[in-house]
Amino acid sequence: MTISTPPTDAVTGHRRPHAFTLAEVMVAASLATLVLAGVMSAFLFIGRTSFSTGNYSEMEAQTRRALDRFAGDVRMATGIRWNSSQSLTLTLPTASNATTQVTYAYDPLSVGATARTFYRVVGDAASPLPREALVRGVATDFSFQRFKLEQNGVIANAAANDLETKLLQVSLRPVRTGVTTVASSQRTLSARYLLRNKRVSQ
């Protein structure tokens, strides 16, 4: 019968610990690196997805509130002044049988309190009153469109002046950017809102 004993240190007489070989250390390090890389990739992917989802949710909420506000004023308006494809002024009735004006416009500048913002301000386009930001971070292709009442057999019913304008539509594209994510954008083309209280000239 053969009896084997574990190797011991010649000086101390204690059992020598087994060590890893260089090949084993390299394999373990490679596997650990792959696992960590996978974990980091999954973490970054989840983070970017959450960031994009949050951006889309925020853009949708802002756009919905802005269009609801715009639609309410358009339906009450008794008159309109077309300042440009990015600015218009509505005449609204007041409780005292008078009228007031509100302007909806887009600021295409890249700096300023309302830069790249779809906003509302009481008064005409030159009003000094504070501007109420409705949607921030809007691309410069923002525009209003105006239309006449639809007529049988008439395909092109774009309005050419304020008198024949009876329907309004908004086209806007909010954009959100991040440092490590691609830009998120959401193009919105609103319904055509009817100026119920405004007289028209066909």
N, CA, C and O of each residue as an XYZ file, in Angstrom:
808
protein
N       0.840     -1.173      0.000
C       0.000      0.000      0.000
C       0.887      1.239      0.000
O       1.885      1.326      0.716
N       0.474      2.210     -0.847
C       1.275      3.428     -0.966
C       0.559      4.568     -0.263
O      -0.637      4.772     -0.472
N       1.260      5.294      0.550
C       0.692      6.453      1.239
C       1.382      7.692      0.696
O       2.609      7.797      0.706
N       0.556      8.641      0.216
C       1.121      9.888     -0.309
C       0.785     11.023      0.646
O      -0.302     11.063      1.223
N       1.680     11.895      0.798
C       1.449     13.059      1.657
C       1.579     14.316      0.825
O       2.386     14.360     -0.104
N       0.798     15.343      1.141
C       0.900     16.577      0.377
C       2.253     17.212      0.570
O       2.868     17.058      1.625
N       2.729     17.929     -0.441
C       4.040     18.553     -0.337
C       4.074     19.568      0.800
O       3.115     20.309      1.018
N       5.172     19.589      1.506
C       5.316     20.531      2.613
C       6.565     21.358      2.407
O       7.478     20.990      1.668
N       6.569     22.495      3.091
C       7.724     23.387      3.009
C       8.876     22.768      3.787
O       8.688     22.312      4.915
N      10.057     22.748      3.199
C      11.203     22.088      3.836
C      11.643     22.805      5.102
O      12.192     22.181      6.010
N      11.409     24.106      5.172
C      11.886     24.876      6.322
C      10.875     24.860      7.465
O      11.210     24.534      8.604
N       9.611     25.223      7.135
C       8.601     25.351      8.192
C       7.856     24.069      8.451
O       7.293     23.886      9.530
N       7.843     23.198      7.504
C       7.105     21.958      7.663
C       5.617     22.091      7.431
O       4.877     21.120      7.588
N       5.162     23.286      7.058
C       3.745     23.486      6.764
C       3.425     23.051      5.340
O       4.295     23.014      4.469
N       2.147     22.721      5.127
C       1.693     22.313      3.802
C       1.752     23.517      2.853
O       1.265     24.599      3.178
N       2.344     23.314      1.698
C       2.419     24.393      0.720
C       1.073     24.565     -0.001
O       0.495     23.579     -0.459
N       0.561     25.814     -0.108
C      -0.715     26.015     -0.809
C      -0.549     25.798     -2.309
O       0.502     26.079     -2.885
N      -1.599     25.298     -2.913
C      -1.579     25.123     -4.363
C      -1.776     26.479     -5.026
O      -2.613     27.242     -4.546
N      -1.090     26.823     -6.058
C      -1.200     28.098     -6.777
C      -1.819     27.860     -8.147
O      -1.790     26.755     -8.687
N      -2.399     28.969     -8.705
C      -2.952     28.908    -10.055
C      -1.833     29.056    -11.065
O      -0.863     29.782    -10.851
N      -1.992     28.362    -12.149
C      -1.016     28.524    -13.224
C      -1.338     29.778    -14.012
O      -2.440     30.316    -13.913
N      -0.386     30.239    -14.786
C      -0.598     31.442    -15.602
C      -1.757     31.245    -16.582
O      -2.533     32.172    -16.815
N      -1.876     30.066    -17.145
C      -2.962     29.794    -18.095
C      -4.320     29.914    -17.411
O      -5.262     30.463    -17.983
N      -4.420     29.397    -16.182
C      -5.689     29.485    -15.454
C      -6.049     30.931    -15.140
O      -7.207     31.329    -15.263
N      -5.050     31.716    -14.733
C      -5.305     33.134    -14.436
C      -5.767     33.870    -15.685
O      -6.686     34.685    -15.613
N      -5.153     33.600    -16.816
C      -5.523     34.265    -18.064
C      -6.937     33.899    -18.496
O      -7.693     34.760    -18.945
N      -7.293     32.634    -18.362
C      -8.645     32.193    -18.725
C      -9.673     32.851    -17.822
O     -10.701     33.333    -18.300
N      -9.405     32.876    -16.513
C     -10.341     33.485    -15.560
C     -10.503     34.979    -15.827
O     -11.615     35.505    -15.777
N      -9.394     35.661    -16.110
C      -9.457     37.103    -16.400
C     -10.250     37.366    -17.674
O     -11.029     38.318    -17.738
N     -10.056     36.528    -18.687
C     -10.796     36.700    -19.944
C     -12.290     36.510    -19.738
O     -13.099     37.279    -20.256
N     -12.652     35.480    -18.978
C     -14.074     35.234    -18.711
C     -14.694     36.375    -17.902
O     -15.812     36.807    -18.183
N     -13.962     36.859    -16.900
C     -14.470     37.976    -16.094
C     -14.656     39.227    -16.947
O     -15.629     39.960    -16.772
N     -13.726     39.472    -17.870
C     -13.836     40.636    -18.762
C     -15.062     40.527    -19.658
O     -15.776     41.511    -19.853
N     -15.311     39.351    -20.200
C     -16.481     39.148    -21.060
C     -17.777     39.365    -20.291
O     -18.709     39.994    -20.791
N     -17.826     38.834    -19.062
C     -19.033     38.996    -18.241
C     -19.259     40.469    -17.922
O     -20.378     40.967    -18.049
N     -18.199     41.173    -17.506
C     -18.340     42.603    -17.188
C     -18.735     43.418    -18.414
O     -19.539     44.344    -18.313
N     -18.175     43.079    -19.567
C     -18.536     43.790    -20.800
C     -20.008     43.590    -21.126
O     -20.693     44.528    -21.535
N     -20.493     42.361    -20.943
C     -21.912     42.099    -21.190
C     -22.812     42.862    -20.241
O     -23.839     43.407    -20.645
N     -22.419     42.900    -18.966
C     -23.214     43.630    -17.964
C     -23.236     45.121    -18.288
O     -24.291     45.752    -18.225
N     -22.076     45.692    -18.636
C     -22.015     47.118    -18.960
C     -22.824     47.438    -20.215
O     -23.508     48.460    -20.267
N     -22.749     46.571    -21.223
C     -23.521     46.804    -22.451
C     -25.017     46.795    -22.160
O     -25.757     47.645    -22.655
N     -25.458     45.830    -21.355
C     -26.880     45.760    -21.000
C     -27.288     46.986    -20.202
O     -28.369     47.532    -20.419
N     -26.436     47.426    -19.281
C     -26.735     48.607    -18.470
C     -26.874     49.854    -19.341
O     -27.814     50.631    -19.176
N     -25.926     50.041    -20.278
C     -25.981     51.207    -21.168
C     -27.206     51.154    -22.074
O     -27.853     52.175    -22.310
N     -27.525     49.966    -22.579
C     -28.695     49.825    -23.455
C     -29.977     50.173    -22.707
O     -30.830     50.892    -23.227
N     -30.109     49.662    -21.488
C     -31.302     49.949    -20.693
C     -31.379     51.434    -20.365
O     -32.455     52.030    -20.412
N     -30.228     52.033    -20.031
C     -30.216     53.458    -19.715
C     -30.617     54.321    -20.899
O     -31.395     55.264    -20.753
N     -30.082     53.997    -22.081
C     -30.422     54.774    -23.273
C     -31.886     54.589    -23.656
O     -32.552     55.540    -24.065
N     -32.380     53.372    -23.524
C     -33.782     53.118    -23.840
C     -34.701     53.890    -22.895
O     -35.699     54.468    -23.326
N     -34.361     53.896    -21.612
C     -35.171     54.630    -20.629
C     -35.138     56.132    -20.921
O     -36.157     56.813    -20.810
N     -33.958     56.643    -21.296
C     -33.828     58.066    -21.607
C     -34.681     58.434    -22.819
O     -35.382     59.446    -22.807
N     -34.618     57.608    -23.867
C     -35.415     57.879    -25.074
C     -36.902     57.785    -24.782
O     -37.685     58.607    -25.259
N     -37.296     56.790    -24.001
C     -38.710     56.645    -23.658
C     -39.211     57.852    -22.886
O     -40.309     58.348    -23.133
N     -38.392     58.323    -21.942
C     -38.761     59.522    -21.184
C     -38.898     60.736    -22.078
O     -39.806     61.547    -21.895
N     -37.993     60.869    -23.053
C     -38.059     61.994    -23.988
C     -39.346     61.960    -24.806
O     -40.023     62.979    -24.947
N     -39.681     60.791    -25.344
C     -40.898     60.687    -26.152
C     -42.141     60.988    -25.317
O     -43.064     61.656    -25.785
N     -42.160     60.497    -24.085
C     -43.303     60.743    -23.209
C     -43.440     62.234    -22.905
O     -44.545     62.777    -22.924
N     -42.313     62.893    -22.624
C     -42.344     64.320    -22.309
C     -42.751     65.155    -23.522
O     -43.521     66.106    -23.393
N     -42.231     64.797    -24.708
C     -42.601     65.525    -25.928
C     -44.080     65.365    -26.230
O     -44.755     66.328    -26.595
N     -44.582     64.143    -26.076
C     -45.991     63.897    -26.357
C     -46.898     64.683    -25.414
O     -47.901     65.252    -25.845
N     -46.546     64.714    -24.125
C     -47.361     65.428    -23.145
C     -47.361     66.934    -23.431
O     -48.412     67.576    -23.395
N     -46.177     67.496    -23.715
C     -46.094     68.926    -24.017
C     -46.893     69.273    -25.263
O     -47.635     70.255    -25.279
N     -46.739     68.469    -26.303
C     -47.442     68.741    -27.561
C     -48.944     68.649    -27.380
O     -49.683     69.481    -27.906
N     -49.409     67.640    -26.637
C     -50.848     67.476    -26.431
C     -51.435     68.677    -25.680
O     -52.487     69.194    -26.057
N     -50.754     69.116    -24.621
C     -51.245     70.280    -23.863
C     -51.254     71.537    -24.735
O     -52.199     72.325    -24.687
N     -50.199     71.719    -25.532
C     -50.119     72.910    -26.378
C     -51.229     72.936    -27.422
O     -51.854     73.974    -27.637
N     -51.476     71.809    -28.066
C     -52.510     71.765    -29.099
C     -53.903     71.914    -28.493
O     -54.780     72.514    -29.115
N     -54.121     71.382    -27.301
C     -55.417     71.586    -26.627
C     -55.640     73.068    -26.348
O     -56.740     73.585    -26.540
N     -54.586     73.746    -25.893
C     -54.687     75.188    -25.615
C     -54.952     75.963    -26.900
O     -55.812     76.844    -26.936
N     -54.221     75.636    -27.937
C     -54.395     76.304    -29.229
C     -55.787     76.054    -29.793
O     -56.437     76.982    -30.276
N     -56.245     74.816    -29.736
C     -57.562     74.471    -30.280
C     -58.672     75.219    -29.566
O     -59.618     75.683    -30.202
N     -58.566     75.341    -28.236
C     -59.600     76.069    -27.492
C     -59.704     77.518    -27.920
O     -60.809     78.039    -28.072
N     -58.562     78.183    -28.118
C     -58.591     79.584    -28.546
C     -59.084     79.718    -29.979
O     -59.823     80.650    -30.295
N     -58.682     78.797    -30.847
C     -59.117     78.859    -32.250
C     -60.630     78.725    -32.342
O     -61.266     79.464    -33.094
N     -61.207     77.817    -31.608
C     -62.658     77.604    -31.674
C     -63.437     78.820    -31.186
O     -64.549     79.068    -31.652
N     -62.865     79.579    -30.254
C     -63.553     80.772    -29.735
C     -63.302     82.013    -30.574
O     -64.056     82.982    -30.484
N     -62.261     81.999    -31.385
C     -61.814     83.205    -32.075
C     -62.872     83.762    -33.032
O     -63.560     83.020    -33.732
N     -62.975     85.079    -33.039
C     -63.870     85.756    -33.978
C     -63.103     86.378    -35.139
O     -63.703     86.864    -36.099
N     -61.788     86.362    -35.049
C     -60.982     86.926    -36.119
C     -59.565     86.398    -36.053
O     -59.134     85.855    -35.036
N     -58.832     86.569    -37.171
C     -57.456     86.096    -37.244
C     -56.625     87.075    -38.060
O     -57.105     87.651    -39.036
N     -55.364     87.258    -37.647
C     -54.407     88.012    -38.463
C     -53.207     87.105    -38.680
O     -52.563     86.657    -37.732
N     -52.923     86.847    -39.951
C     -51.828     85.966    -40.338
C     -50.555     86.797    -40.398
O     -50.385     87.605    -41.311
N     -49.662     86.606    -39.435
C     -48.406     87.356    -39.425
C     -47.364     86.701    -40.327
O     -46.649     87.387    -41.058
N     -47.284     85.388    -40.273
C     -46.379     84.618    -41.123
C     -46.743     83.151    -40.955
O     -47.671     82.818    -40.218
N     -46.016     82.277    -41.637
C     -46.295     80.853    -41.496
C     -45.895     80.327    -40.109
O     -46.194     79.184    -39.766
N     -45.210     81.177    -39.310
C     -44.818     80.783    -37.963
C     -45.398     81.691    -36.890
O     -44.972     81.641    -35.736
N     -46.366     82.521    -37.262
C     -46.969     83.431    -36.278
C     -48.352     83.866    -36.743
O     -48.542     84.244    -37.899
N     -49.321     83.808    -35.821
C     -50.665     84.301    -36.127
C     -51.290     84.870    -34.855
O     -50.967     84.448    -33.745
N     -52.188     85.834    -35.038
C     -52.859     86.490    -33.922
C     -54.358     86.250    -34.015
O     -54.969     86.475    -35.060
N     -54.947     85.789    -32.911
C     -56.371     85.511    -32.844
C     -57.073     86.603    -32.036
O     -56.530     87.115    -31.057
N     -58.277     86.946    -32.458
C     -59.119     87.865    -31.704
C     -60.145     87.045    -30.952
O     -60.911     86.290    -31.550
N     -60.158     87.198    -29.616
C     -61.042     86.400    -28.773
C     -62.047     87.290    -28.053
O     -61.715     88.413    -27.672
N     -63.268     86.805    -27.862
C     -64.249     87.564    -27.079
C     -63.931     87.462    -25.588
O     -63.333     86.485    -25.136
N     -64.335     88.476    -24.835
C     -64.162     88.459    -23.382
C     -65.525     88.408    -22.711
O     -66.557     88.525    -23.372
N     -65.525     88.233    -21.401
C     -66.783     88.136    -20.650
C     -67.564     89.443    -20.666
O     -68.778     89.438    -20.462
N     -66.890     90.551    -20.904
C     -67.555     91.867    -20.890
C     -67.956     92.318    -22.293
O     -68.092     93.515    -22.545
N     -68.143     91.379    -23.193
C     -68.538     91.664    -24.583
C     -67.504     92.510    -25.330
O     -67.834     93.154    -26.326
N     -66.277     92.511    -24.863
C     -65.195     93.178    -25.581
C     -64.364     92.090    -26.272
O     -64.780     90.933    -26.334
N     -63.204     92.462    -26.784
C     -62.323     91.476    -27.417
C     -60.902     91.658    -26.900
O     -60.528     92.724    -26.412
N     -60.135     90.606    -27.018
C     -58.714     90.643    -26.696
C     -57.967     89.850    -27.752
O     -58.565     89.087    -28.510
N     -56.681     90.032    -27.794
C     -55.881     89.322    -28.793
C     -54.871     88.399    -28.110
O     -54.340     88.713    -27.045
N     -54.624     87.271    -28.740
C     -53.543     86.380    -28.314
C     -52.774     85.962    -29.560
O     -53.357     85.748    -30.623
N     -51.474     85.852    -29.414
C     -50.619     85.461    -30.529
C     -49.975     84.121    -30.233
O     -49.430     83.896    -29.152
N     -50.049     83.241    -31.211
C     -49.329     81.965    -31.160
C     -48.208     82.075    -32.180
O     -48.432     82.475    -33.323
N     -46.997     81.716    -31.759
C     -45.861     81.879    -32.674
C     -44.734     80.914    -32.305
O     -44.741     80.271    -31.256
N     -43.777     80.848    -33.213
C     -42.577     80.035    -33.009
C     -41.371     80.955    -33.052
O     -41.261     81.802    -33.938
N     -40.458     80.787    -32.088
C     -39.236     81.581    -32.043
C     -38.095     80.743    -32.643
O     -37.639     79.793    -32.006
N     -37.628     81.078    -33.853
C     -36.598     80.263    -34.507
C     -35.175     80.552    -34.026
O     -34.238     79.869    -34.440
N     -35.000     81.546    -33.164
C     -33.654     81.885    -32.706
C     -33.074     80.768    -31.847
O     -33.805     79.999    -31.223
N     -31.744     80.697    -31.828
C     -31.078     79.631    -31.060
C     -30.709     80.063    -29.644
O     -30.257     79.241    -28.846
N     -30.896     81.340    -29.326
C     -30.634     81.831    -27.972
C     -31.811     82.686    -27.521
O     -32.543     83.240    -28.341
N     -31.982     82.785    -26.208
C     -33.072     83.579    -25.661
C     -34.008     82.719    -24.827
O     -33.934     81.490    -24.847
N     -34.896     83.394    -24.089
C     -35.793     82.690    -23.175
C     -36.756     81.763    -23.903
O     -37.152     80.729    -23.365
N     -37.136     82.129    -25.128
C     -38.086     81.294    -25.882
C     -37.448     80.716    -27.145
O     -38.153     80.425    -28.111
N     -36.139     80.547    -27.151
C     -35.437     80.014    -28.333
C     -35.964     78.635    -28.692
O     -36.077     77.756    -27.838
N     -36.289     78.457    -29.989
C     -36.807     77.190    -30.517
C     -38.044     76.712    -29.743
O     -38.186     75.531    -29.424
N     -38.930     77.671    -29.455
C     -40.114     77.370    -28.640
C     -41.389     77.800    -29.351
O     -41.440     78.875    -29.949
N     -42.413     76.964    -29.284
C     -43.769     77.321    -29.692
C     -44.408     77.968    -28.473
O     -44.526     77.339    -27.421
N     -44.820     79.222    -28.612
C     -45.288     79.957    -27.431
C     -46.604     80.693    -27.693
O     -47.067     80.807    -28.828
N     -47.185     81.185    -26.599
C     -48.420     81.970    -26.630
C     -48.169     83.251    -25.852
O     -47.545     83.223    -24.791
N     -48.647     84.367    -26.369
C     -48.518     85.641    -25.670
C     -49.807     86.441    -25.850
O     -50.389     86.454    -26.934
N     -50.244     87.100    -24.794
C     -51.428     87.957    -24.881
C     -51.051     89.230    -25.618
O     -50.067     89.886    -25.274
N     -51.836     89.581    -26.636
C     -51.554     90.753    -27.450
C     -51.133     90.362    -28.852
O     -51.236     89.199    -29.242
N     -50.657     91.341    -29.608
C     -50.235     91.055    -30.981
C     -48.809     90.508    -30.995
O     -48.236     90.227    -29.943
N     -48.243     90.361    -32.183
C     -46.923     89.741    -32.318
C     -45.830     90.556    -31.646
O     -44.797     90.001    -31.271
N     -46.032     91.865    -31.484
C     -45.024     92.726    -30.858
C     -45.289     92.956    -29.378
O     -44.683     93.838    -28.770
N     -46.182     92.179    -28.797
C     -46.560     92.379    -27.396
C     -45.351     92.253    -26.466
O     -44.552     91.328    -26.608
N     -45.218     93.193    -25.505
C     -44.104     93.114    -24.547
C     -44.392     92.199    -23.351
O     -43.534     92.002    -22.490
N     -45.600     91.647    -23.308
C     -45.973     90.801    -22.179
C     -45.182     89.491    -22.197
O     -44.674     89.087    -23.243
N     -45.077     88.824    -21.039
C     -44.315     87.569    -20.992
C     -44.893     86.513    -21.926
O     -46.108     86.380    -22.073
N     -44.001     85.778    -22.542
C     -44.417     84.699    -23.445
C     -44.551     83.390    -22.656
O     -43.694     83.043    -21.843
N     -45.636     82.686    -22.915
C     -45.876     81.402    -22.265
C     -45.377     80.278    -23.172
O     -45.948     80.024    -24.233
N     -44.314     79.615    -22.745
C     -43.745     78.526    -23.547
C     -44.676     77.326    -23.523
O     -45.042     76.843    -22.452
N     -45.062     76.844    -24.697
C     -45.951     75.688    -24.807
C     -45.176     74.415    -25.110
O     -45.383     73.392    -24.457
N     -44.284     74.469    -26.097
C     -43.434     73.320    -26.437
C     -42.020     73.837    -26.673
O     -41.803     74.710    -27.513
N     -41.064     73.295    -25.932
C     -39.670     73.708    -26.079
C     -38.907     72.727    -26.982
O     -39.321     71.585    -27.177
N     -37.796     73.202    -27.519
C     -36.943     72.334    -28.333
C     -37.583     71.926    -29.646
O     -37.448     70.779    -30.072
N     -38.284     72.860    -30.298
C     -38.978     72.563    -31.557
C     -38.057     72.876    -32.735
O     -37.386     73.908    -32.745
N     -38.026     71.987    -33.724
C     -37.188     72.185    -34.909
C     -37.701     73.367    -35.735
O     -38.855     73.777    -35.609
N     -36.822     73.901    -36.579
C     -37.148     75.122    -37.320
C     -38.131     74.913    -38.472
O     -38.513     75.883    -39.126
N     -38.550     73.672    -38.737
C     -39.539     73.451    -39.796
C     -40.973     73.610    -39.283
O     -41.918     73.160    -39.931
N     -41.134     74.244    -38.127
C     -42.464     74.548    -37.582
C     -43.247     75.409    -38.576
O     -42.678     76.268    -39.250
N     -44.568     75.167    -38.656
C     -45.392     76.021    -39.518
C     -46.873     75.904    -39.168
O     -47.341     74.881    -38.667
N     -47.587     76.985    -39.450
C     -49.050     76.990    -39.433
C     -49.531     76.847    -40.874
O     -48.867     77.302    -41.806
N     -50.683     76.215    -41.050
C     -51.347     76.190    -42.356
C     -52.781     76.713    -42.156
O     -53.393     76.498    -41.110
N     -53.292     77.395    -43.169
C     -54.660     77.914    -43.087
C     -55.447     77.435    -44.299
O     -54.909     77.295    -45.397
N     -56.747     77.185    -44.069
C     -57.586     76.606    -45.102
C     -58.948     77.284    -45.135
O     -59.421     77.850    -44.149
N     -59.560     77.200    -46.318
C     -60.945     77.640    -46.477
C     -61.866     76.499    -46.074
O     -61.416     75.386    -45.802
N     -63.171     76.792    -46.041
C     -64.141     75.718    -45.848
C     -64.057     74.764    -47.033
O     -63.879     75.194    -48.172
N     -64.184     73.496    -46.766
C     -64.124     72.515    -47.841
C     -65.344     72.647    -48.750
O     -66.473     72.814    -48.288
N     -65.086     72.568    -50.040
C     -66.157     72.666    -51.029
C     -66.117     71.446    -51.943
O     -65.049     70.910    -52.237
N     -67.273     71.026    -52.380
C     -67.355     69.866    -53.275
C     -66.574     70.136    -54.563
O     -66.716     71.189    -55.184
N     -65.759     69.173    -54.942
C     -64.999     69.279    -56.176
C     -63.753     70.129    -56.093
O     -63.023     70.247    -57.077
N     -63.484     70.739    -54.919
C     -62.295     71.581    -54.763
C     -61.275     70.818    -53.931
O     -61.516     70.513    -52.764
N     -60.139     70.513    -54.537
C     -59.105     69.750    -53.836
C     -58.180     70.679    -53.063
O     -57.913     70.447    -51.884
N     -57.683     71.740    -53.723
C     -56.779     72.688    -53.074
C     -57.608     73.758    -52.382
O     -58.137     74.659    -53.032
N     -57.722     73.657    -51.064
C     -58.548     74.634    -50.354
C     -57.724     75.465    -49.378
O     -58.229     75.894    -48.341
N     -56.437     75.693    -49.714
C     -55.605     76.558    -48.886
C     -56.121     77.987    -48.974
O     -56.444     78.478    -50.055
N     -56.196     78.649    -47.822
C     -56.680     80.027    -47.791
C     -55.563     80.974    -48.199
O     -54.398     80.764    -47.860
N     -55.935     82.024    -48.934
C     -54.943     82.986    -49.407
C     -54.916     84.253    -48.573
O     -53.972     85.038    -48.669
N     -55.947     84.465    -47.749
C     -55.993     85.681    -46.936
C     -56.778     85.418    -45.650
O     -57.326     84.334    -45.450
N     -56.818     86.432    -44.787
C     -57.483     86.273    -43.488
C     -58.990     86.121    -43.628
O     -59.612     85.401    -42.846
N     -59.589     86.789    -44.617
C     -61.044     86.772    -44.752
C     -61.575     85.372    -45.047
O     -62.621     84.985    -44.525
N     -60.868     84.615    -45.873
C     -61.373     83.297    -46.244
C     -60.856     82.170    -45.350
O     -61.204     81.006    -45.549
N     -60.032     82.516    -44.373
C     -59.490     81.486    -43.471
C     -60.573     81.004    -42.504
O     -61.203     81.803    -41.811
N     -60.778     79.704    -42.468
C     -61.781     79.119    -41.574
C     -61.224     77.936    -40.782
O     -61.807     77.540    -39.773
N     -60.105     77.373    -41.229
C     -59.495     76.230    -40.559
C     -58.002     76.487    -40.367
O     -57.350     77.073    -41.231
N     -57.469     76.044    -39.231
C     -56.048     76.204    -38.951
C     -55.440     74.854    -38.565
O     -56.091     74.013    -37.945
N     -54.195     74.676    -38.943
C     -53.485     73.435    -38.646
C     -52.043     73.774    -38.237
O     -51.467     74.751    -38.716
N     -51.476     72.962    -37.355
C     -50.109     73.181    -36.869
C     -49.242     71.976    -37.213
O     -49.662     70.830    -37.054
N     -48.032     72.248    -37.684
C     -47.044     71.196    -37.921
C     -45.805     71.530    -37.091
O     -45.205     72.591    -37.265
N     -45.424     70.620    -36.186
C     -44.251     70.873    -35.362
C     -43.500     69.579    -35.085
O     -44.060     68.484    -35.149
N     -42.213     69.733    -34.776
C     -41.366     68.561    -34.531
C     -40.442     68.848    -33.353
O     -39.369     69.422    -33.539
N     -40.841     68.458    -32.142
C     -39.944     68.605    -30.993
C     -38.740     67.673    -31.138
O     -38.852     66.572    -31.678
N     -37.602     68.128    -30.652
C     -36.367     67.343    -30.717
C     -35.707     67.358    -29.339
O     -35.615     68.400    -28.690
N     -35.249     66.180    -28.906
C     -34.522     66.075    -27.642
C     -33.195     65.364    -27.914
O     -33.160     64.349    -28.610
N     -32.108     65.899    -27.364
C     -30.786     65.312    -27.578
C     -30.168     64.934    -26.241
O     -30.522     65.481    -25.196
N     -29.236     63.987    -26.294
C     -28.494     63.564    -25.115
C     -27.025     63.408    -25.470
O     -26.662     63.382    -26.646
N     -26.177     63.304    -24.444
C     -24.740     63.207    -24.674
C     -24.372     61.868    -25.310
O     -23.572     61.818    -26.244
N     -24.954     60.792    -24.804
C     -24.581     59.454    -25.291
C     -25.707     58.776    -26.059
O     -25.623     57.582    -26.346
N     -26.756     59.515    -26.397
C     -27.875     58.919    -27.121
C     -28.132     59.698    -28.398
O     -27.770     60.869    -28.506
N     -28.754     59.044    -29.360
C     -29.132     59.733    -30.596
C     -30.309     60.659    -30.308
O     -31.051     60.450    -29.349
N     -30.474     61.672    -31.134
C     -31.562     62.627    -30.942
C     -32.913     61.938    -31.112
O     -33.089     61.086    -31.982
N     -33.867     62.329    -30.255
C     -35.235     61.830    -30.361
C     -36.104     62.954    -30.910
O     -36.043     64.083    -30.422
N     -36.905     62.654    -31.914
C     -37.808     63.670    -32.455
C     -39.161     63.036    -32.730
O     -39.270     61.831    -32.955
N     -40.190     63.875    -32.708
C     -41.547     63.378    -32.912
C     -42.342     64.405    -33.715
O     -42.759     65.436    -33.186
N     -42.544     64.111    -34.987
C     -43.286     65.039    -35.835
C     -44.781     64.929    -35.559
O     -45.328     63.830    -35.457
N     -45.434     66.082    -35.440
C     -46.865     66.127    -35.166
C     -47.548     67.029    -36.186
O     -47.137     68.171    -36.388
N     -48.577     66.520    -36.817
C     -49.433     67.313    -37.689
C     -50.816     67.294    -37.059
O     -51.474     66.255    -37.012
N     -51.246     68.438    -36.580
C     -52.506     68.492    -35.838
C     -53.711     68.314    -36.753
O     -53.595     68.326    -37.979
N     -54.859     68.150    -36.129
C     -56.120     68.197    -36.871
C     -56.334     69.629    -37.374
O     -55.638     70.550    -36.949
N     -57.283     69.805    -38.263
C     -57.637     71.154    -38.702
C     -58.700     71.698    -37.753
O     -59.796     71.148    -37.643
N     -58.354     72.792    -37.068
C     -59.252     73.358    -36.065
C     -60.131     74.433    -36.704
O     -59.650     75.303    -37.430
N     -61.410     74.352    -36.419
C     -62.399     75.238    -37.035
C     -62.577     76.511    -36.224
O     -62.775     76.461    -35.011
N     -62.504     77.656    -36.903
C     -62.812     78.934    -36.269
C     -64.335     79.109    -36.308
O     -64.879     79.705    -37.237
N     -64.999     78.587    -35.299
C     -66.458     78.512    -35.300
C     -67.130     79.879    -35.339
O     -68.172     80.035    -35.976
N     -66.546     80.873    -34.667
C     -67.209     82.172    -34.512
C     -66.766     83.197    -35.546
O     -67.153     84.363    -35.460
N     -65.972     82.790    -36.508
C     -65.459     83.750    -37.475
C     -66.245     83.682    -38.772
O     -66.493     82.601    -39.306
N     -66.630     84.838    -39.268
C     -67.283     84.916    -40.563
C     -66.230     84.771    -41.659
O     -65.084     85.187    -41.488
N     -66.615     84.195    -42.754
C     -65.671     83.978    -43.844
C     -66.213     84.565    -45.146
O     -67.412     84.771    -45.333
N     -65.251     84.822    -46.033
C     -65.583     85.268    -47.376
C     -65.048     84.241    -48.345
O     -63.839     84.018    -48.399
N     -65.916     83.610    -49.110
C     -65.490     82.524    -50.025
C     -64.825     83.116    -51.265
O     -64.399     82.375    -52.151
